[in-house]
Amino acid sequence: MSTPPTPLADNPGSLRERKKLLTRQAIHDAAYELVVERGLAHVTIGDICARATISERTFFNYFPSKAAATLGLPATLLAIEHEQRFLQSSGPLVDDLCELVANVSGGPDENLPRLRELMRLEPDLLAALHQWTSGVRERVIYLAEQRTTPIQARLSVALVFAALFLHADSVYTTRPGRPALEDLRTTVGRLCSLAAG
């Protein structure tokens, strides 16, 4: 089994955490607005900090780069309680993976149209999005390996992520935002039916 990727999770209920979420959102909004106005190459971290009225030190407490800030990629991959529920479950692995992936922190549902617009305007941001998504996928694989063999874990995660990626495709779905649990399970069922012939 592989070394566990570091889970990133905060308690969203405390006043301190709510303030952190507001600061994070302010940084993302500033970065997004500036990149839409000027283009990624013409925006500096200093520009983002000035717009968000924060210091550069504060910026790096929330985001590793201007690309991550522009995309608003959440620092939290999976909440500890969701990981624990997945690990303690004895239900069907793929169903439980659907539930785990449906709970991946992704910010407000309105961020998906923002992401699509940013990808259209700034294709270079795709690399940052891919890196974050790969981190989520590796964490989910690690968790799945705790319940089954590495091969079964990778196959099951690949199936669930294929369904997830379909929901990001505007040709497949016209409903904005992240897919709900039942949406993912339905799409996984369709993929399995198609594979069965």
Sine and cosine of phi, psi and omega as CSV:
sin_phi,cos_phi,sin_psi,cos_psi,sin_omega,cos_omega
0.00,0.00,0.52,-0.85,-0.05,-1.00
-0.99,0.16,0.27,-0.96,0.07,-1.00
-0.93,0.36,0.69,-0.72,-0.05,-1.00
-0.92,0.39,0.78,-0.63,0.17,-0.99
-0.89,0.45,0.49,-0.87,-0.04,-1.00
-0.93,0.36,0.85,-0.52,0.09,-1.00
-0.96,0.27,0.66,-0.75,0.03,-1.00
-0.92,-0.39,0.91,-0.42,-0.03,-1.00
-0.51,-0.86,0.59,-0.81,0.06,-1.00
-0.81,-0.59,0.34,-0.94,0.11,-0.99
-1.00,0.03,0.95,-0.31,-0.09,-1.00
-0.96,0.27,-0.06,1.00,-0.11,-0.99
-1.00,0.09,-0.41,0.91,-0.10,-1.00
-0.98,0.21,0.38,-0.92,0.03,-1.00
-0.86,0.50,-0.66,0.75,0.01,-1.00
-0.86,0.50,-0.69,0.72,-0.01,-1.00
-0.93,0.36,-0.57,0.82,0.06,-1.00
-0.90,0.43,-0.64,0.77,0.06,-1.00
-0.90,0.44,-0.64,0.77,0.03,-1.00
-0.89,0.45,-0.65,0.76,0.03,-1.00
-0.90,0.45,-0.64,0.77,0.03,-1.00
-0.91,0.42,-0.67,0.75,0.04,-1.00
-0.90,0.44,-0.70,0.71,0.02,-1.00
-0.85,0.52,-0.70,0.72,0.00,-1.00
-0.91,0.42,-0.61,0.79,0.02,-1.00
-0.90,0.44,-0.64,0.77,0.04,-1.00
-0.91,0.41,-0.72,0.69,0.01,-1.00
-0.88,0.48,-0.72,0.69,0.00,-1.00
-0.86,0.51,-0.69,0.73,0.00,-1.00
-0.89,0.46,-0.72,0.70,-0.01,-1.00
-0.90,0.44,-0.72,0.70,-0.01,-1.00
-0.86,0.52,-0.76,0.65,-0.03,-1.00
-0.88,0.48,-0.70,0.72,-0.02,-1.00
-0.91,0.41,-0.66,0.75,-0.01,-1.00
-0.92,0.39,-0.63,0.77,0.06,-1.00
-0.90,0.43,-0.63,0.78,0.00,-1.00
-0.94,0.34,-0.71,0.70,-0.21,-0.98
-0.92,-0.40,-0.38,0.92,-0.16,-0.99
1.00,-0.10,0.56,-0.83,-0.10,-1.00
-0.84,0.55,-0.67,0.74,-0.06,-1.00
-0.91,0.42,-0.36,0.93,-0.07,-1.00
-0.97,-0.26,0.28,0.96,0.04,-1.00
-0.86,-0.51,0.73,-0.68,0.06,-1.00
-0.95,-0.32,0.25,-0.97,0.09,-1.00
-0.88,0.47,-0.58,0.82,0.06,-1.00
-0.87,0.49,-0.65,0.76,0.05,-1.00
-0.87,0.49,-0.70,0.71,-0.02,-1.00
-0.89,0.45,-0.69,0.72,-0.01,-1.00
-0.89,0.46,-0.66,0.75,0.02,-1.00
-0.89,0.45,-0.69,0.73,0.00,-1.00
-0.91,0.42,-0.63,0.78,-0.03,-1.00
-1.00,0.05,-0.06,1.00,-0.05,-1.00
0.79,0.61,0.82,0.57,0.06,-1.00
-0.70,-0.71,0.18,-0.98,0.08,-1.00
-1.00,0.03,0.30,-0.95,0.05,-1.00
-0.90,0.43,-0.55,0.83,0.05,-1.00
-0.87,0.49,-0.69,0.72,0.03,-1.00
-0.89,0.45,-0.66,0.75,0.02,-1.00
-0.79,0.62,-0.77,0.64,-0.09,-1.00
-0.96,0.29,-0.20,0.98,0.16,-0.99
-0.96,0.29,-0.31,0.95,-0.09,-1.00
-0.92,-0.39,-0.58,0.82,-0.06,-1.00
-0.66,-0.75,0.59,-0.81,0.01,-1.00
-0.99,0.14,-0.27,0.96,-0.09,-1.00
-0.36,-0.93,0.23,-0.97,0.04,-1.00
-0.94,0.35,-0.49,0.87,0.04,-1.00
-0.90,0.44,-0.72,0.70,0.01,-1.00
-0.90,0.45,-0.63,0.77,0.02,-1.00
-0.92,0.40,-0.65,0.76,0.00,-1.00
-0.89,0.46,-0.66,0.75,0.00,-1.00
-0.98,0.21,-0.33,0.94,-0.02,-1.00
0.93,0.36,0.53,0.85,-0.05,-1.00
-0.91,0.42,0.80,-0.60,-0.05,-1.00
-0.92,0.38,0.60,-0.80,0.07,-1.00
-0.95,0.32,-0.50,0.87,-0.03,-1.00
-0.99,0.13,0.84,-0.54,0.08,-1.00
-0.99,0.11,-0.90,0.43,0.00,-1.00
-0.69,-0.72,0.68,-0.74,0.05,-1.00
-0.93,0.37,0.61,-0.80,-0.02,-1.00
-0.82,0.57,-0.65,0.76,-0.03,-1.00
-0.91,0.41,-0.54,0.84,0.04,-1.00
-0.95,0.32,-0.63,0.78,0.06,-1.00
-0.88,0.47,-0.71,0.70,-0.03,-1.00
-0.90,0.44,-0.66,0.75,0.03,-1.00
-0.88,0.48,-0.66,0.75,0.02,-1.00
-0.89,0.46,-0.74,0.68,-0.05,-1.00
-0.92,0.40,-0.51,0.86,-0.04,-1.00
-1.00,0.02,-0.19,0.98,-0.05,-1.00
-0.96,0.28,0.53,-0.85,0.11,-0.99
-0.90,-0.44,0.30,0.95,0.02,-1.00
-0.97,0.23,0.01,-1.00,0.04,-1.00
-0.86,0.51,0.73,-0.69,-0.11,-0.99
-0.85,0.53,-0.73,0.69,-0.06,-1.00
-0.91,0.41,-0.64,0.77,0.06,-1.00
-0.87,0.49,-0.70,0.71,0.00,-1.00
-0.92,0.38,-0.56,0.83,0.07,-1.00
-0.91,0.40,-0.62,0.79,0.07,-1.00
-0.85,0.52,-0.70,0.72,0.00,-1.00
-0.90,0.43,-0.69,0.73,0.00,-1.00
-0.88,0.47,-0.73,0.68,-0.04,-1.00
-0.94,0.35,-0.56,0.83,0.04,-1.00
-0.90,0.43,-0.38,0.92,-0.01,-1.00
-1.00,-0.08,0.04,1.00,0.03,-1.00
-0.86,0.51,0.74,-0.67,0.00,-1.00
-0.90,0.44,0.81,-0.59,-0.01,-1.00
-0.67,-0.75,0.17,0.99,-0.01,-1.00
0.97,0.23,-0.11,-0.99,-0.01,-1.00
-0.90,0.44,0.48,-0.88,-0.03,-1.00
-0.86,0.51,-0.45,0.89,-0.02,-1.00
-0.94,0.35,-0.13,0.99,0.03,-1.00
-0.94,0.35,-0.40,0.92,-0.02,-1.00
-0.90,0.44,-0.73,0.68,0.09,-1.00
-0.87,0.50,-0.59,0.81,0.07,-1.00
-0.88,0.48,-0.72,0.70,0.01,-1.00
-0.87,0.49,-0.70,0.71,0.01,-1.00
-0.87,0.49,-0.67,0.75,0.01,-1.00
-0.91,0.42,-0.68,0.74,0.01,-1.00
-0.90,0.44,-0.65,0.76,0.02,-1.00
-0.89,0.46,-0.59,0.81,0.02,-1.00
-0.93,0.36,-0.69,0.72,-0.04,-1.00
-0.98,0.22,-0.61,0.79,-0.12,-0.99
-0.73,-0.69,0.99,0.16,-0.02,-1.00
-0.85,0.53,-0.40,0.92,0.01,-1.00
-0.90,0.45,-0.36,0.93,0.01,-1.00
-0.94,0.33,-0.26,0.97,-0.01,-1.00
-0.86,0.51,-0.58,0.82,0.00,-1.00
-0.89,0.46,-0.67,0.74,0.02,-1.00
-0.91,0.41,-0.65,0.76,0.03,-1.00
-0.91,0.42,-0.66,0.75,0.01,-1.00
-0.90,0.44,-0.66,0.75,0.01,-1.00
-0.89,0.46,-0.68,0.73,0.01,-1.00
-0.91,0.42,-0.72,0.70,0.00,-1.00
-0.88,0.48,-0.62,0.79,0.03,-1.00
-0.90,0.44,-0.60,0.80,0.05,-1.00
-0.90,0.44,-0.66,0.75,0.05,-1.00
-0.89,0.45,-0.73,0.68,-0.03,-1.00
-0.87,0.49,-0.68,0.73,0.01,-1.00
-0.90,0.44,-0.62,0.78,0.03,-1.00
-0.91,0.42,-0.68,0.74,0.00,-1.00
-0.91,0.41,-0.64,0.77,0.06,-1.00
-0.88,0.48,-0.72,0.70,0.01,-1.00
-0.84,0.55,-0.71,0.70,0.01,-1.00
-0.91,0.42,-0.67,0.75,0.00,-1.00
-0.90,0.44,-0.57,0.82,0.01,-1.00
-0.91,0.41,-0.34,0.94,0.05,-1.00
-0.96,0.29,-0.28,0.96,-0.04,-1.00
-0.93,-0.38,-0.19,0.98,-0.05,-1.00
-0.40,-0.92,-0.14,-0.99,0.00,-1.00
-0.96,0.28,0.38,-0.92,0.04,-1.00
-0.83,0.55,-0.63,0.78,0.00,-1.00
-0.92,0.40,-0.75,0.66,0.02,-1.00
-0.88,0.48,-0.62,0.79,0.01,-1.00
-0.88,0.47,-0.75,0.66,-0.04,-1.00
-0.91,0.41,-0.65,0.76,0.03,-1.00
-0.90,0.43,-0.69,0.72,-0.02,-1.00
-0.91,0.41,-0.68,0.73,0.01,-1.00
-0.91,0.41,-0.64,0.77,0.02,-1.00
-0.87,0.50,-0.65,0.76,0.01,-1.00
-0.90,0.44,-0.73,0.68,-0.04,-1.00
-0.92,0.38,-0.64,0.77,0.02,-1.00
-0.94,0.35,-0.52,0.85,0.10,-0.99
-0.88,0.48,-0.67,0.74,0.05,-1.00
-0.90,0.43,-0.67,0.74,0.01,-1.00
-0.87,0.49,-0.72,0.70,-0.02,-1.00
-0.91,0.41,-0.53,0.85,0.07,-1.00
-0.88,0.47,-0.58,0.82,-0.01,-1.00
-0.96,0.28,-0.23,0.97,0.10,-1.00
-1.00,0.05,-0.14,0.99,-0.04,-1.00
-1.00,-0.04,0.89,-0.45,-0.07,-1.00
-0.91,0.41,-0.28,0.96,0.07,-1.00
-0.96,0.26,-0.57,0.82,-0.02,-1.00
-0.98,0.20,-0.65,0.76,-0.03,-1.00
-0.68,-0.73,0.65,-0.76,0.05,-1.00
-0.98,-0.19,-0.07,1.00,-0.01,-1.00
-0.99,0.13,0.86,-0.50,-0.05,-1.00
-0.95,0.30,0.39,-0.92,0.08,-1.00
0.99,-0.13,0.04,-1.00,-0.01,-1.00
-0.95,0.31,0.53,-0.85,0.02,-1.00
-0.94,0.34,0.60,-0.80,0.11,-0.99
-0.97,0.25,0.24,-0.97,-0.02,-1.00
-0.80,0.59,-0.75,0.67,-0.04,-1.00
-0.91,0.41,-0.53,0.85,0.08,-1.00
-0.88,0.48,-0.72,0.69,0.00,-1.00
-0.89,0.46,-0.72,0.70,-0.02,-1.00
-0.89,0.45,-0.62,0.78,0.04,-1.00
-0.90,0.45,-0.70,0.72,-0.01,-1.00
-0.92,0.38,-0.64,0.77,0.08,-1.00
-0.86,0.50,-0.68,0.73,0.04,-1.00
-0.87,0.50,-0.65,0.76,0.02,-1.00
-0.90,0.43,-0.68,0.73,0.02,-1.00
-0.89,0.45,-0.66,0.75,0.02,-1.00
-0.91,0.42,-0.66,0.75,0.03,-1.00
-0.89,0.45,-0.66,0.75,0.01,-1.00
-0.90,0.44,-0.68,0.73,-0.01,-1.00
-0.92,0.40,-0.53,0.85,-0.01,-1.00
-0.97,0.26,-0.22,0.98,0.05,-1.00
1.00,0.04,0.00,0.00,0.00,0.00
